[in-house]
Amino acid sequence: MAKEFRATVLERAIGRALGEWRRDREFSLSEAGRRVGFSTAKLSMMENALQPSTPVDVLALGFVYQVASPERQQLVTNSEHARQLRTTGEAKVLFDAVGEYCRLEVEANALRAFRIDVVPVFLQIPDYITALALADDPVRGSVIAEQQIAMRDGRRQRLRGKNPPKVEVVLCEAAVRQLVGGPQVMRAQLLHLMELAELPNVTIQLIPFDAGAYPAHGSPFTILSFPHEQHDDVVYLQSVQRGSYVERPEEREPYTLRFAALQAVALSPGESLELIAEVLSSM
């Protein structure tokens, strides 16, 4: 029996790009399929990463959509890399991992995040976002902050909307004590965390300073889960310059186990709220 197709993050990025190409040309699925000679079902499955997008198919769609040669060739190349990654487990992946994370976050139906000294981006308020961006990059920080704040509204609506994602966050105490943006900004950020913690789909836990050593010490990460059975969990890691994904089941498992261990070490959600309130009252 053939192994069931399980889309990698790269293949999902390719499918999303194919969908954007089609919508930019204002083609319906049936019209695009007719022009390239694909069934509507095949094209839909490619765009939703439910089957592989071969280099030949990507090239054909690029011609039909009249995509500029450099952009078209980049996606064809990534399609070949995706094939290599799927068959050998190794490939040179050429895509915007950080930008793709923002899209995956929107699609996820569950997020598990561990942070050491900063609040996860999907729980940040605009002033907190701006303070972090300017501290990290004084030259381009304002532009970066504007982009992140623009995406924030979608995140906020998802957390409070219909079928919201399940969000579980473990923070080290340093994340709520670090005065990002100064006392006024940090007070507003902590109040926001307390408000979000009241939502039935959001759980926030803190690891206090006196807990001592804890699992995954010094290694923040995010685990994203998705509603479609062919889209496996992925672990997202981000450094100063780039993001990366952990996708192989045997490599994901240590993160899943450590997140559960972090939750066991951390204060309960109620105790964590009490600690946040204590920090807030001391500012």
matplotlib code that plots the C-alpha trace (Angstrom):
import matplotlib.pyplot as plt

x = [0.0, 1.4, 2.3, -0.2, 1.0, 1.8, 2.5, 5.7, 5.7, 7.5, 4.8, 2.1, 3.9, 4.0, 0.3, -0.5, 1.6, -0.3, -3.6, -2.3, -1.2, -4.6, -6.5, -4.3, -5.4, -9.0, -9.4, -11.9, -10.6, -12.6, -11.3, -7.7, -8.0, -9.5, -6.6, -3.9, -5.7, -6.1, -9.3, -10.7, -10.2, -6.5, -5.9, -7.7, -5.7, -2.4, -3.4, -4.4, -1.3, -3.3, -1.1, 2.4, 2.9, 5.4, 7.9, 6.2, 2.8, 4.1, 5.9, 2.7, 0.6, 3.3, 3.0, -0.8, -0.9, 1.9, 4.0, 7.3, 10.2, 12.2, 9.2, 8.0, 11.4, 11.8, 8.6, 9.6, 12.9, 11.2, 8.9, 11.9, 13.4, 10.1, 10.3, 13.8, 12.8, 9.9, 11.9, 15.4, 14.7, 17.3, 17.0, 18.1, 14.9, 14.6, 11.5, 10.6, 10.3, 9.4, 6.7, 5.3, 5.0, 2.6, 0.4, 0.6, -0.3, -3.6, -4.4, -3.5, -6.3, -3.9, -0.7, 1.6, 4.3, 7.2, 9.0, 11.7, 11.9, 9.3, 5.5, 4.6, 3.8, 0.2, -0.4, 1.4, -0.1, 0.9, 3.2, 4.9, 5.5, 6.9, 9.2, 10.7, 11.1, 12.9, 15.2, 16.1, 16.5, 16.6, 16.8, 13.9, 12.1, 9.2, 8.4, 8.7, 6.4, 3.8, 3.8, 3.4, 0.7, -1.3, -1.2, -2.2, -5.8, -6.3, -4.8, -6.9, -10.1, -9.2, -8.7, -12.1, -14.0, -15.9, -13.9, -10.9, -7.6, -6.6, -3.7, -1.4, 1.5, 4.3, 6.3, 9.3, 8.8, 11.3, 8.8, 6.4, 9.0, 11.1, 10.0, 9.6, 8.7, 8.8, 6.4, 3.3, 3.6, 4.4, 1.4, -0.9, 0.7, 0.2, -3.4, -3.9, -2.4, -4.8, -7.8, -6.8, -6.3, -10.0, -10.9, -11.9, -9.5, -6.4, -4.2, -1.2, 1.2, 4.3, 7.5, 8.6, 12.2, 12.3, 11.4, 15.0, 16.0, 13.3, 12.9, 14.1, 16.1, 17.1, 15.3, 12.0, 9.8, 6.2, 4.2, 1.5, -1.3, -3.8, -7.3, -6.6, -5.3, -2.7, -1.1, 1.0, 2.2, 5.2, 7.7, 8.8, 12.2, 13.4, 16.8, 17.9, 18.1, 16.0, 13.2, 13.3, 10.9, 11.1, 8.8, 9.9, 7.9, 10.9, 12.4, 9.1, 8.4, 11.1, 9.4, 5.9, 7.3, 9.1, 6.1, 4.1, 6.9, 7.0, 3.3, 3.9, 6.7, 4.9, 2.3, -1.3, -3.2, -4.8, -1.5, 0.0, -2.6, -1.9, 1.8, 1.0, -1.2, 1.5, 4.1, 1.5, 0.9, 4.7, 5.2]
y = [0.0, 3.4, 5.7, 8.4, 11.8, 14.1, 17.7, 19.4, 23.1, 23.8, 21.9, 23.9, 27.1, 26.0, 25.2, 28.6, 30.4, 28.5, 29.7, 33.3, 33.1, 32.0, 34.5, 37.4, 36.5, 36.3, 32.7, 30.3, 26.8, 25.5, 28.1, 27.6, 23.9, 24.1, 26.3, 24.0, 20.7, 19.8, 18.7, 21.1, 18.5, 18.1, 21.9, 22.3, 19.5, 21.1, 24.5, 22.9, 20.7, 17.5, 16.1, 17.0, 19.8, 18.4, 20.8, 20.1, 21.0, 24.2, 25.2, 24.7, 26.8, 29.5, 29.8, 29.7, 32.5, 34.4, 34.6, 36.4, 34.1, 34.6, 34.0, 31.1, 29.4, 29.9, 28.0, 25.2, 24.9, 24.7, 22.0, 20.0, 20.6, 19.5, 16.2, 15.6, 16.5, 14.0, 11.2, 11.6, 13.8, 16.3, 19.3, 22.9, 24.7, 28.2, 29.9, 32.6, 30.4, 33.4, 34.7, 31.2, 30.8, 33.8, 32.0, 28.7, 30.4, 31.6, 28.0, 26.3, 25.0, 24.6, 26.4, 25.4, 27.9, 28.1, 31.4, 32.5, 36.3, 37.5, 37.2, 35.1, 37.4, 36.2, 37.6, 40.9, 44.4, 47.0, 49.0, 45.9, 44.8, 48.3, 48.3, 44.9, 45.7, 49.1, 47.5, 44.7, 46.9, 50.7, 51.3, 49.1, 48.5, 50.9, 49.2, 45.7, 46.8, 48.1, 44.8, 42.8, 45.0, 44.7, 40.9, 41.2, 42.1, 38.8, 36.9, 38.8, 38.1, 34.4, 34.0, 35.5, 34.3, 31.3, 28.0, 29.7, 27.9, 26.2, 28.2, 26.8, 29.0, 28.4, 31.5, 31.9, 34.5, 36.7, 37.2, 39.1, 41.0, 42.3, 46.0, 45.9, 49.4, 50.7, 50.3, 51.7, 49.5, 46.4, 47.1, 47.2, 44.0, 42.1, 43.3, 42.0, 38.6, 38.4, 39.2, 36.6, 34.0, 34.3, 32.9, 29.3, 28.4, 30.1, 28.7, 30.7, 29.2, 30.6, 29.0, 31.0, 31.8, 29.5, 26.5, 25.9, 24.0, 23.1, 21.1, 22.8, 25.3, 28.2, 26.8, 28.5, 26.8, 26.7, 23.6, 24.2, 21.7, 21.8, 20.5, 18.5, 15.0, 15.2, 18.3, 17.0, 19.1, 21.2, 22.7, 26.3, 27.6, 31.2, 32.7, 36.3, 36.0, 33.0, 30.6, 26.8, 23.9, 20.5, 18.1, 14.5, 12.7, 11.3, 14.9, 16.5, 14.1, 15.5, 18.9, 17.5, 15.6, 18.7, 20.9, 18.5, 18.5, 22.3, 22.4, 20.0, 22.2, 25.5, 27.0, 26.2, 28.7, 30.2, 30.5, 32.0, 34.7, 35.5, 35.9, 38.2, 40.3, 40.4, 41.6, 44.1, 45.6, 46.0, 48.3]
z = [0.0, -0.9, 1.9, 2.6, 1.5, 4.4, 3.4, 4.7, 5.5, 2.2, 0.3, 2.1, 1.1, -2.5, -2.5, -0.9, -3.6, -6.4, -4.9, -4.8, -8.4, -9.5, -7.4, -8.6, -12.2, -11.0, -12.3, -10.7, -10.0, -13.0, -15.4, -14.3, -14.5, -18.0, -19.2, -17.8, -18.4, -14.7, -13.0, -10.5, -7.8, -8.6, -8.6, -5.3, -3.7, -5.0, -3.5, -0.2, -0.1, -0.1, -2.9, -4.1, -6.6, -9.1, -10.8, -14.1, -12.8, -11.1, -14.3, -16.3, -13.9, -13.9, -17.7, -17.6, -15.0, -16.8, -13.7, -14.2, -14.9, -11.6, -9.4, -11.5, -11.5, -7.7, -7.1, -9.5, -7.7, -4.4, -5.7, -6.6, -3.1, -1.6, -3.6, -2.3, 1.2, 1.1, -0.4, 1.2, 4.2, 3.0, 0.8, 0.5, 1.4, -0.1, 1.3, 3.8, 6.9, 9.2, 6.7, 6.4, 10.1, 10.2, 7.7, 9.5, 12.7, 11.1, 9.9, 13.2, 15.4, 18.4, 19.4, 22.3, 23.0, 25.4, 25.9, 28.3, 28.4, 26.0, 25.5, 22.3, 19.4, 19.1, 22.6, 22.3, 22.3, 19.7, 22.0, 23.2, 19.6, 18.7, 21.7, 20.8, 17.1, 17.8, 20.4, 18.0, 14.8, 15.4, 11.6, 10.3, 13.6, 12.9, 9.6, 11.1, 13.9, 11.5, 9.6, 12.8, 14.2, 11.0, 11.4, 15.1, 14.4, 12.6, 15.5, 18.0, 16.1, 15.8, 19.5, 20.2, 17.1, 16.1, 16.3, 18.0, 18.2, 21.5, 22.9, 25.6, 26.7, 29.3, 30.2, 32.5, 35.1, 33.4, 30.5, 32.8, 34.7, 31.8, 31.4, 27.6, 26.6, 30.2, 33.1, 31.3, 28.3, 30.4, 32.7, 29.6, 28.3, 31.6, 31.8, 28.3, 29.3, 32.2, 30.0, 27.5, 30.2, 31.0, 27.5, 27.6, 24.7, 26.3, 29.1, 30.4, 32.9, 34.5, 35.7, 38.7, 39.4, 42.4, 40.3, 39.6, 36.4, 34.0, 30.7, 27.5, 29.5, 27.2, 24.2, 23.3, 20.7, 19.3, 18.3, 15.8, 15.1, 12.2, 11.5, 8.4, 9.0, 6.2, 7.8, 10.7, 13.7, 13.1, 15.6, 14.8, 16.0, 15.4, 15.8, 15.2, 11.4, 10.4, 11.3, 10.9, 11.2, 12.9, 10.9, 11.2, 13.8, 15.7, 15.9, 16.9, 19.8, 22.2, 21.9, 22.6, 25.7, 27.0, 26.6, 28.7, 31.3, 31.3, 32.1, 35.0, 36.4, 35.9, 38.3, 37.6, 35.5, 38.6, 40.4, 37.3, 37.2, 40.8, 40.0, 37.1, 39.3, 41.9, 39.3, 38.0, 41.5, 42.0, 38.9]

ax = plt.figure().add_subplot(projection="3d")
ax.plot(x, y, z, "-o")
ax.set_aspect("equal")
plt.show()
